């Protein structure tokens, strides 16, 4: 799994049902496990992007090494807003 894959997986986890076991309350152990998984994927994505960016800056990787990130982030920017972003509210 590469950096953009980790980024995508974190987003998928956060947009899925928080608990697939049907717990009647939020904050159940299943939801907390899902959030922890999303945090791990997000941290790995951040580390991968930072490392790749630094390698490009140092000249040990070509700028095309960031193409997968560019594609992923452009796709997200082009996606319709879900309305969950606080800044998108009127």
N, C-alpha and C positions, 0 to 999 in steps of 0.2 A: 504494500500500500504506500503510495507516494503522498506528498504534502497536500496537493489538491484533493486527493481521495479522502484524506483525514478531514479536511475542511468540509467537504460535501457530506461526509458521514455525520459530523457533528451537527450540521444543519438538519439532516434527515431525522436524527434522534430528537432534536428539539421541536420539530414540527409534527412528530408523531404523537399518538396518544400517550400521555404520561404513565399510565398504568394499564397494561393489557390484561390484568387479572380482575378488573372490575371492582377495585377497592372503593368504598363509599366516601372516602375523604382524600383530600390532597395532602401531599407530604408523606405518603406511605413509603415503605422501604423499597418498593419496586420503582416508584417515581424517583426516589433519591439515587438508586442504582443507575437509572437511565441518565440522570443529570451528571453523575460522576463519569459515566462513559463518554458523554458529550464533552465534558471538560478535558478528559484525556485526549480525545481526538483533536480538540481545539488547540491544546498545548503542543501536540505533535505537529499540527499544521503550522503553527506559529514558528516553531523551531526550524521546520523544513524551509519555510519562506525566508527566515532570517539567514540561514546557512546558505541557501542558494543565492540570495541577493549579495551576500558577502563574497561568495566565490566569483560571481559575475563582476563585482566591483574590483576584486583583486586580479581579474583577468585569467583566472584558472578555468573558468567556464564561459562559454559564449553567451551573449545576451539571449539567444534562443532557449537557453535553459529555463527561462522564466515564461516561455510560451504557454505551458500548461496552466500556470497561474493566471495569465492574462485571459485565456479562454474562460476559465472558471469564473473569474471576477466580472468579466464582461457579460457572461450569461446571467449572473445574479443581478447585475445592474439593469439588464434588459427585461428581467422578470417583472410581472405586475406586482404591485405592493399588496401585502396581505392586510394592511391597516393596523398591524400590531406595533409598528414603530411609533413611539410617543411623538416624534417630530412630524409625523404624517397626519396627526389629528388636527382638526380645525381649532 
